[in-house]
Amino acid sequence: MIDRKRPLTLVALMCLTGCANGCAEAPQDGGCLNTTPYKSGWQTVLDGSIAVSTGESYDVTELKIGGTQSGGNFINRGDIEVYHTLAPASDQTQGLGQIIVQLNKFTFACDDAEAFGDGADNPGRFSRIQPWLFASNSLVPPSDPSLAGAECDATNGFLAGCQIRVYYDGQTQPIRDGADIRVFLPSNFAGKLILTTDDNTEDSTYLDRSDITVDGLQGRLEITMDSGVAKVKIADDAIPAPACGVDLNTACDDYTDPLSGDPLPWSGDCPCSAENLNSLKIDSRGNEAMNATVDAPPNYWAIANLNNVDELNSIATGTYCDADIACDGFDTCELDPVDCSDAEKPWRCKGRTNFPSGALDGTGVTVAMTSDGCGTVQYHSGPDDYNTAAAEEKRGLVNFCTGCLDGVVVAPPTP
């Protein structure tokens, strides 16, 4: 797709109008025929406040990060990282915490000057890739480009309804432009995270798969991705239903039958309904094969349902993608005797961990992971690997465990 805000080179014009003797294909993203991938490096685009526990209507109970193609100008096509590592919001901070958002932009360009710019007359391609920090679900380019991040910013505070997306300030976002997104949140942020990304694989010589990392998860989670790798580490102090608070969670843990006095944890009569229990959902789309791992604390109460739905292909090729609940390390762990013990169907597994005695069957934090595909995935690790042989990895593997991401998911220093 041609960037009509950038003048075409003579060679490009000749290729557009056709060559009797043949010529190289016109570039899609840049002004030369031999563009290469560039990354900007991490840049902080927001360092502001977020309403976490003020008790007001503007508390952020749901946070959307990333998204699929919309309107031609809104798509990230990159990694998403979320770290709950900032100081917790508290009464002393009036329920407000800090939020930091960073972008690592990527594009294809002829040289450094085209990518990064070299003056007022040439601000560079990266200048067009901007944060979209708005409270509206209507993705419409602003009449004034300077307003692209002006609603949920450091001045107004990151409030309910605000989302974090990537906006391309141009006619249409080029097919190989986008940004990795990194977000730092208060350690006690327990709102629902909705994370969505696509792979950046338009160029076969640069297969940039998009990964998702979450560290210190407290609340609910929903991930939709392509053939990347998802790694989720639940906080050590996470509770089953953070929306109810610690006191009501404790009351439900200790609830007893008022008539018999027998333990009846998380009964429908306890002060926090089971419908408030957390849920984690990780899916790939469109036959894509992802790897996904959720690492929970040893005492985490969960019911897990893991699946690779590419059963027919697995049977036909003999290439199986295991769904594994690793019981080692959990205080208690029970695997479903039907759906997690069939050696001929390793792509499906159900089980539960730390199920309270007396609790209702089927209750607990729901962990559901489904890879839509199973097979070998090719990828490049970064711009330095451009135009080299792609690495390969079997993907379609899903895993629920405790401690398996220790030392693997490591939060970067706070900016």
MARDRENLUM-667840 format. One record per residue (C-alpha): residue in three letters; residue number from 1; x, y, z. Coordinates in nm, 2 decimals. Layout:
REM MARDRENLUM-667840
[ALA,NUM,[X,Y,Z]] ...
END
This chain:
REM MARDRENLUM-667840
[MET,1,[0.00,0.00,0.00]] [ILE,2,[0.15,0.33,-0.10]] [ASP,3,[0.19,0.61,0.15]] [ARG,4,[0.04,0.90,-0.04]] [LYS,5,[0.19,1.16,0.20]] [ARG,6,[0.54,1.07,0.09]] [PRO,7,[0.66,1.16,-0.27]] [LEU,8,[0.72,0.86,-0.50]] [THR,9,[1.07,0.80,-0.63]] [LEU,10,[1.13,0.79,-1.00]] [VAL,11,[1.19,0.42,-0.99]] [ALA,12,[0.86,0.36,-0.80]] [LEU,13,[0.67,0.57,-1.05]] [MET,14,[0.81,0.37,-1.34]] [CYS,15,[0.71,0.04,-1.17]] [LEU,16,[0.36,0.17,-1.10]] [THR,17,[0.31,0.26,-1.47]] [GLY,18,[0.46,-0.07,-1.59]] [CYS,19,[0.79,-0.16,-1.75]] [ALA,20,[0.81,-0.33,-2.09]] [ASN,21,[1.13,-0.51,-1.99]] [GLY,22,[1.02,-0.58,-1.63]] [CYS,23,[1.14,-0.41,-1.31]] [ALA,24,[1.14,-0.46,-0.94]] [GLU,25,[0.81,-0.45,-0.76]] [ALA,26,[0.72,-0.11,-0.62]] [PRO,27,[0.78,-0.07,-0.25]] [GLN,28,[0.48,-0.09,-0.02]] [ASP,29,[0.60,0.11,0.28]] [GLY,30,[0.90,0.32,0.18]] [GLY,31,[1.05,0.54,-0.08]] [CYS,32,[1.31,0.29,-0.20]] [LEU,33,[1.32,-0.07,-0.33]] [ASN,34,[1.53,-0.21,-0.05]] [THR,35,[1.36,-0.12,0.28]] [THR,36,[1.46,-0.30,0.60]] [PRO,37,[1.29,-0.34,0.94]] [TYR,38,[1.35,-0.08,1.21]] [LYS,39,[1.25,-0.06,1.57]] [SER,40,[1.24,0.27,1.77]] [GLY,41,[1.34,0.13,2.11]] [TRP,42,[1.11,0.17,2.41]] [GLN,43,[0.97,0.52,2.45]] [THR,44,[0.74,0.63,2.74]] [VAL,45,[0.42,0.78,2.60]] [LEU,46,[0.23,0.81,2.93]] [ASP,47,[0.34,0.85,3.29]] [GLY,48,[0.02,0.93,3.48]] [SER,49,[-0.23,0.82,3.73]] [ILE,50,[-0.49,0.55,3.72]] [ALA,51,[-0.80,0.52,3.94]] [VAL,52,[-0.78,0.18,4.10]] [SER,53,[-0.97,0.18,4.43]] [THR,54,[-1.13,0.52,4.48]] [GLY,55,[-1.47,0.37,4.51]] [GLU,56,[-1.59,0.61,4.24]] [SER,57,[-1.75,0.54,3.90]] [TYR,58,[-1.43,0.63,3.72]] [ASP,59,[-1.23,0.34,3.88]] [VAL,60,[-1.07,0.13,3.60]] [THR,61,[-1.23,-0.22,3.63]] [GLU,62,[-1.15,-0.32,3.27]] [LEU,63,[-0.85,-0.23,3.06]] [LYS,64,[-0.83,-0.29,2.69]] [ILE,65,[-0.48,-0.31,2.54]] [GLY,66,[-0.42,-0.36,2.17]] [GLY,67,[-0.67,-0.46,1.91]] [THR,68,[-0.72,-0.60,1.56]] [GLN,69,[-0.74,-0.39,1.24]] [SER,70,[-1.00,-0.12,1.26]] [GLY,71,[-1.07,0.17,1.02]] [GLY,72,[-0.74,0.13,0.84]] [ASN,73,[-0.54,0.33,1.11]] [PHE,74,[-0.56,0.12,1.43]] [ILE,75,[-0.36,-0.19,1.48]] [ASN,76,[-0.06,-0.27,1.69]] [ARG,77,[0.08,-0.60,1.53]] [GLY,78,[0.33,-0.64,1.81]] [ASP,79,[0.40,-0.78,2.15]] [ILE,80,[0.20,-0.68,2.46]] [GLU,81,[0.36,-0.68,2.80]] [VAL,82,[0.19,-0.59,3.13]] [TYR,83,[0.37,-0.57,3.46]] [HIS,84,[0.20,-0.52,3.80]] [THR,85,[0.52,-0.38,3.96]] [LEU,86,[0.44,-0.02,4.06]] [ALA,87,[0.35,0.09,4.41]] [PRO,88,[0.00,-0.02,4.51]] [ALA,89,[-0.28,0.23,4.53]] [SER,90,[-0.39,0.30,4.88]] [ASP,91,[-0.60,0.52,5.11]] [GLN,92,[-0.29,0.74,5.14]] [THR,93,[-0.30,0.79,4.76]] [GLN,94,[-0.68,0.84,4.75]] [GLY,95,[-0.71,0.51,4.56]] [LEU,96,[-0.50,0.64,4.27]] [GLY,97,[-0.19,0.46,4.14]] [GLN,98,[0.07,0.52,3.87]] [ILE,99,[0.04,0.39,3.52]] [ILE,100,[0.33,0.40,3.26]] [VAL,101,[0.28,0.31,2.90]] [GLN,102,[0.56,0.26,2.65]] [LEU,103,[0.57,0.19,2.28]] [ASN,104,[0.84,0.02,2.08]] [LYS,105,[0.75,0.12,1.73]] [PHE,106,[0.84,-0.07,1.42]] [THR,107,[0.84,0.01,1.05]] [PHE,108,[1.02,-0.07,0.72]] [ALA,109,[1.24,0.22,0.59]] [CYS,110,[1.53,0.29,0.35]] [ASP,111,[1.76,0.43,0.61]] [ASP,112,[1.78,0.58,0.96]] [ALA,113,[1.67,0.92,0.83]] [GLU,114,[1.35,0.79,0.69]] [ALA,115,[1.27,0.58,1.00]] [PHE,116,[1.37,0.83,1.28]] [GLY,117,[1.37,1.16,1.09]] [ASP,118,[1.64,1.42,1.06]] [GLY,119,[1.47,1.75,1.11]] [ALA,120,[1.15,1.95,1.09]] [ASP,121,[1.10,1.88,0.72]] [ASN,122,[1.15,1.50,0.78]] [PRO,123,[1.01,1.39,1.11]] [GLY,124,[1.04,1.03,1.02]] [ARG,125,[0.81,0.73,0.98]] [PHE,126,[0.81,0.66,1.35]] [SER,127,[0.64,1.00,1.42]] [ARG,128,[0.32,0.88,1.25]] [ILE,129,[0.29,0.58,1.49]] [GLN,130,[0.12,0.72,1.80]] [PRO,131,[-0.05,0.61,2.12]] [TRP,132,[-0.43,0.61,2.12]] [LEU,133,[-0.54,0.68,2.47]] [PHE,134,[-0.91,0.74,2.45]] [ALA,135,[-1.22,0.65,2.66]] [SER,136,[-1.43,0.60,2.34]] [ASN,137,[-1.48,0.28,2.15]] [SER,138,[-1.53,0.48,1.84]] [LEU,139,[-1.20,0.45,1.65]] [VAL,140,[-1.21,0.76,1.43]] [PRO,141,[-0.90,0.96,1.35]] [PRO,142,[-0.91,1.30,1.53]] [SER,143,[-0.94,1.62,1.33]] [ASP,144,[-0.63,1.74,1.50]] [PRO,145,[-0.35,1.48,1.51]] [SER,146,[-0.22,1.63,1.83]] [LEU,147,[-0.53,1.51,2.01]] [ALA,148,[-0.45,1.14,1.95]] [GLY,149,[-0.36,1.08,2.31]] [ALA,150,[-0.53,1.37,2.48]] [GLU,151,[-0.82,1.21,2.67]] [CYS,152,[-0.67,0.95,2.90]] [ASP,153,[-0.34,1.12,2.97]] [ALA,154,[-0.13,1.24,3.26]] [THR,155,[-0.35,1.56,3.29]] [ASN,156,[-0.69,1.39,3.30]] [GLY,157,[-0.58,1.06,3.46]] [PHE,158,[-0.64,0.72,3.31]] [LEU,159,[-1.01,0.66,3.40]] [ALA,160,[-1.28,0.41,3.34]] [GLY,161,[-1.33,0.33,2.97]] [CYS,162,[-0.98,0.43,2.87]] [GLN,163,[-0.80,0.20,2.63]] [ILE,164,[-0.45,0.17,2.50]] [ARG,165,[-0.41,0.12,2.12]] [VAL,166,[-0.19,0.22,1.84]] [TYR,167,[-0.29,0.49,1.59]] [TYR,168,[-0.13,0.56,1.26]] [ASP,169,[-0.14,0.93,1.16]] [GLY,170,[-0.18,0.89,0.79]] [GLN,171,[-0.42,0.79,0.52]] [THR,172,[-0.39,0.42,0.59]] [GLN,173,[-0.15,0.23,0.82]] [PRO,174,[0.11,0.05,0.62]] [ILE,175,[0.09,-0.33,0.64]] [ARG,176,[0.42,-0.37,0.82]] [ASP,177,[0.39,-0.07,1.07]] [GLY,178,[0.29,-0.10,1.43]] [ALA,179,[0.42,-0.11,1.78]] [ASP,180,[0.49,-0.33,2.08]] [ILE,181,[0.31,-0.21,2.39]] [ARG,182,[0.44,-0.22,2.74]] [VAL,183,[0.23,-0.12,3.04]] [PHE,184,[0.33,-0.09,3.41]] [LEU,185,[0.04,-0.10,3.66]] [PRO,186,[0.00,-0.07,4.04]] [SER,187,[0.07,-0.41,4.20]] [ASN,188,[-0.28,-0.42,4.33]] [PHE,189,[-0.46,-0.34,4.01]] [ALA,190,[-0.73,-0.61,3.99]] [GLY,191,[-0.93,-0.50,3.69]] [LYS,192,[-1.00,-0.72,3.39]] [LEU,193,[-0.73,-0.71,3.12]] [ILE,194,[-0.84,-0.76,2.76]] [LEU,195,[-0.53,-0.80,2.54]] [THR,196,[-0.55,-0.84,2.17]] [THR,197,[-0.27,-0.86,1.90]] [ASP,198,[-0.19,-0.99,1.56]] [ASP,199,[0.13,-1.13,1.41]] [ASN,200,[0.34,-0.90,1.18]] [THR,201,[0.40,-1.15,0.90]] [GLU,202,[0.32,-0.98,0.58]] [ASP,203,[0.69,-1.01,0.47]] [SER,204,[0.80,-1.38,0.44]] [THR,205,[1.16,-1.27,0.51]] [TYR,206,[1.06,-1.11,0.84]] [LEU,207,[0.80,-1.32,1.03]] [ASP,208,[0.76,-1.12,1.35]] [ARG,209,[0.53,-1.32,1.58]] [SER,210,[0.35,-1.12,1.85]] [ASP,211,[0.39,-1.25,2.21]] [ILE,212,[0.20,-1.15,2.52]] [THR,213,[0.35,-1.14,2.87]] [VAL,214,[0.16,-1.07,3.20]] [ASP,215,[0.34,-1.06,3.53]] [GLY,216,[0.16,-1.02,3.87]] [LEU,217,[-0.19,-1.08,3.75]] [GLN,218,[-0.45,-1.01,4.02]] [GLY,219,[-0.78,-1.00,3.83]] [ARG,220,[-0.95,-1.14,3.52]] [LEU,221,[-0.77,-1.19,3.19]] [GLU,222,[-0.88,-1.23,2.82]] [ILE,223,[-0.61,-1.28,2.55]] [THR,224,[-0.67,-1.32,2.18]] [MET,225,[-0.36,-1.37,1.96]] [ASP,226,[-0.22,-1.55,1.65]] [SER,227,[0.09,-1.78,1.66]] [GLY,228,[0.29,-1.61,1.94]] [VAL,229,[0.38,-1.72,2.29]] [ALA,230,[0.17,-1.62,2.59]] [LYS,231,[0.32,-1.62,2.94]] [VAL,232,[0.10,-1.53,3.23]] [LYS,233,[0.23,-1.53,3.59]] [ILE,234,[-0.05,-1.48,3.86]] [ALA,235,[0.05,-1.28,4.16]] [ASP,236,[0.15,-1.47,4.47]] [ASP,237,[-0.12,-1.29,4.68]] [ALA,238,[-0.40,-1.31,4.42]] [ILE,239,[-0.74,-1.39,4.57]] [PRO,240,[-1.03,-1.57,4.39]] [ALA,241,[-1.26,-1.27,4.37]] [PRO,242,[-1.07,-0.94,4.40]] [ALA,243,[-1.39,-0.75,4.31]] [CYS,244,[-1.53,-0.85,4.65]] [GLY,245,[-1.21,-0.76,4.85]] [VAL,246,[-1.00,-0.96,5.09]] [ASP,247,[-1.25,-0.96,5.38]] [LEU,248,[-1.54,-1.11,5.18]] [ASN,249,[-1.30,-1.36,5.02]] [THR,250,[-1.20,-1.47,5.37]] [ALA,251,[-1.56,-1.49,5.48]] [CYS,252,[-1.64,-1.71,5.18]] [ASP,253,[-1.34,-1.93,5.24]] [ASP,254,[-1.45,-1.98,5.60]] [TYR,255,[-1.83,-2.01,5.54]] [THR,256,[-2.01,-2.28,5.72]] [ASP,257,[-2.36,-2.43,5.68]] [PRO,258,[-2.58,-2.23,5.93]] [LEU,259,[-2.78,-2.54,6.02]] [SER,260,[-2.51,-2.81,6.05]] [GLY,261,[-2.21,-2.60,6.10]] [ASP,262,[-2.02,-2.80,5.84]] [PRO,263,[-1.77,-2.62,5.61]] [LEU,264,[-1.94,-2.49,5.30]] [PRO,265,[-1.68,-2.26,5.13]] [TRP,266,[-1.80,-2.04,4.86]] [SER,267,[-2.16,-2.14,4.91]] [GLY,268,[-2.42,-1.94,4.72]] [ASP,269,[-2.51,-1.79,5.05]] [CYS,270,[-2.17,-1.66,5.13]] [PRO,271,[-2.12,-1.28,5.11]] [CYS,272,[-1.93,-1.29,4.77]] [SER,273,[-2.12,-1.47,4.50]] [ALA,274,[-1.92,-1.73,4.30]] [GLU,275,[-2.01,-1.53,3.98]] [ASN,276,[-1.74,-1.29,4.10]] [LEU,277,[-1.47,-1.55,4.08]] [ASN,278,[-1.18,-1.47,3.84]] [SER,279,[-1.15,-1.61,3.49]] [LEU,280,[-0.86,-1.64,3.26]] [LYS,281,[-0.92,-1.71,2.89]] [ILE,282,[-0.64,-1.74,2.63]] [ASP,283,[-0.72,-1.82,2.27]] [SER,284,[-0.56,-1.82,1.93]] [ARG,285,[-0.76,-1.74,1.62]] [GLY,286,[-0.80,-1.87,1.27]] [ASN,287,[-0.61,-2.21,1.29]] [GLU,288,[-0.31,-2.03,1.44]] [ALA,289,[-0.09,-2.23,1.67]] [MET,290,[0.01,-2.05,1.99]] [ASN,291,[0.20,-2.16,2.30]] [ALA,292,[0.05,-2.05,2.63]] [THR,293,[0.15,-2.10,2.99]] [VAL,294,[-0.02,-1.99,3.30]] [ASP,295,[0.18,-2.00,3.62]] [ALA,296,[-0.03,-1.99,3.94]] [PRO,297,[0.07,-1.98,4.31]] [PRO,298,[0.09,-2.33,4.49]] [ASN,299,[-0.23,-2.26,4.68]] [TYR,300,[-0.43,-2.11,4.39]] [TRP,301,[-0.79,-2.25,4.37]] [ALA,302,[-0.87,-2.31,4.01]] [ILE,303,[-1.05,-2.53,3.76]] [ALA,304,[-0.85,-2.56,3.44]] [ASN,305,[-0.97,-2.66,3.09]] [LEU,306,[-0.69,-2.69,2.84]] [ASN,307,[-0.73,-2.78,2.47]] [ASN,308,[-0.58,-2.79,2.13]] [VAL,309,[-0.87,-2.81,1.89]] [ASP,310,[-0.66,-2.92,1.59]] [GLU,311,[-0.74,-3.28,1.66]] [LEU,312,[-0.80,-3.40,1.30]] [ASN,313,[-0.47,-3.26,1.19]] [SER,314,[-0.29,-3.41,1.49]] [ILE,315,[-0.43,-3.75,1.41]] [ALA,316,[-0.35,-3.72,1.04]] [THR,317,[0.01,-3.60,1.09]] [GLY,318,[0.09,-3.77,1.41]] [THR,319,[0.21,-3.43,1.54]] [TYR,320,[0.05,-3.39,1.88]] [CYS,321,[0.04,-3.07,2.08]] [ASP,322,[0.00,-3.15,2.45]] [ALA,323,[-0.23,-2.98,2.69]] [ASP,324,[-0.07,-3.03,3.03]] [ILE,325,[-0.17,-2.95,3.38]] [ALA,326,[0.15,-3.00,3.58]] [CYS,327,[0.03,-3.10,3.93]] [ASP,328,[0.38,-3.10,4.09]] [GLY,329,[0.41,-2.81,4.33]] [PHE,330,[0.04,-2.73,4.38]] [ASP,331,[-0.08,-2.80,4.74]] [THR,332,[-0.35,-3.03,4.59]] [CYS,333,[-0.42,-3.12,4.23]] [GLU,334,[-0.68,-3.35,4.07]] [LEU,335,[-0.69,-3.44,3.70]] [ASP,336,[-1.01,-3.54,3.52]] [PRO,337,[-1.00,-3.92,3.48]] [VAL,338,[-1.15,-3.89,3.13]] [ASP,339,[-1.01,-3.57,2.98]] [CYS,340,[-0.66,-3.57,3.12]] [SER,341,[-0.57,-3.94,3.13]] [ASP,342,[-0.61,-4.06,2.77]] [ALA,343,[-0.27,-4.11,2.62]] [GLU,344,[-0.43,-4.12,2.28]] [LYS,345,[-0.57,-3.77,2.32]] [PRO,346,[-0.29,-3.56,2.47]] [TRP,347,[-0.44,-3.24,2.33]] [ARG,348,[-0.71,-3.21,2.60]] [CYS,349,[-0.68,-3.19,2.98]] [LYS,350,[-0.91,-3.08,3.26]] [GLY,351,[-0.83,-3.06,3.63]] [ARG,352,[-0.86,-2.86,3.94]] [THR,353,[-0.62,-2.73,4.21]] [ASN,354,[-0.67,-2.66,4.58]] [PHE,355,[-1.04,-2.74,4.57]] [PRO,356,[-1.18,-2.65,4.91]] [SER,357,[-1.35,-2.94,5.09]] [GLY,358,[-1.72,-2.88,5.08]] [ALA,359,[-1.72,-2.63,4.79]] [LEU,360,[-1.97,-2.66,4.51]] [ASP,361,[-1.86,-2.88,4.22]] [GLY,362,[-1.73,-2.68,3.93]] [THR,363,[-1.63,-2.37,4.12]] [GLY,364,[-1.30,-2.20,4.13]] [VAL,365,[-1.11,-1.96,3.92]] [THR,366,[-1.17,-2.06,3.56]] [VAL,367,[-0.85,-2.11,3.35]] [ALA,368,[-0.93,-2.18,2.99]] [MET,369,[-0.66,-2.21,2.72]] [THR,370,[-0.74,-2.31,2.36]] [SER,371,[-0.49,-2.32,2.08]] [ASP,372,[-0.67,-2.33,1.74]] [GLY,373,[-0.37,-2.50,1.57]] [CYS,374,[-0.09,-2.74,1.62]] [GLY,375,[0.23,-2.74,1.41]] [THR,376,[0.57,-2.59,1.33]] [VAL,377,[0.58,-2.21,1.34]] [GLN,378,[0.85,-2.01,1.17]] [TYR,379,[0.96,-1.68,1.32]] [HIS,380,[1.23,-1.41,1.33]] [SER,381,[1.34,-1.27,1.66]] [GLY,382,[1.41,-0.91,1.55]] [PRO,383,[1.54,-0.68,1.27]] [ASP,384,[1.88,-0.83,1.29]] [ASP,385,[1.73,-1.16,1.16]] [TYR,386,[1.57,-1.00,0.86]] [ASN,387,[1.62,-1.19,0.54]] [THR,388,[1.78,-1.49,0.72]] [ALA,389,[1.65,-1.84,0.75]] [ALA,390,[1.36,-1.83,1.00]] [ALA,391,[1.38,-2.02,1.32]] [GLU,392,[1.12,-2.29,1.38]] [GLU,393,[0.94,-2.41,1.69]] [LYS,394,[0.65,-2.65,1.76]] [ARG,395,[0.36,-2.45,1.88]] [GLY,396,[0.01,-2.53,2.00]] [LEU,397,[0.12,-2.63,2.34]] [VAL,398,[-0.08,-2.51,2.65]] [ASN,399,[0.03,-2.55,3.01]] [PHE,400,[-0.10,-2.48,3.36]] [CYS,401,[0.16,-2.50,3.63]] [THR,402,[0.31,-2.35,3.94]] [GLY,403,[0.66,-2.20,3.95]] [CYS,404,[0.74,-2.29,3.59]] [LEU,405,[0.78,-1.92,3.49]] [ASP,406,[1.01,-1.83,3.78]] [GLY,407,[1.31,-1.67,3.62]] [VAL,408,[1.14,-1.68,3.28]] [VAL,409,[0.91,-1.39,3.32]] [VAL,410,[1.12,-1.11,3.46]] [ALA,411,[0.99,-0.75,3.48]] [PRO,412,[1.21,-0.49,3.32]] [PRO,413,[1.32,-0.19,3.54]] [THR,414,[1.06,0.08,3.59]] [PRO,415,[1.13,0.36,3.35]] 
END
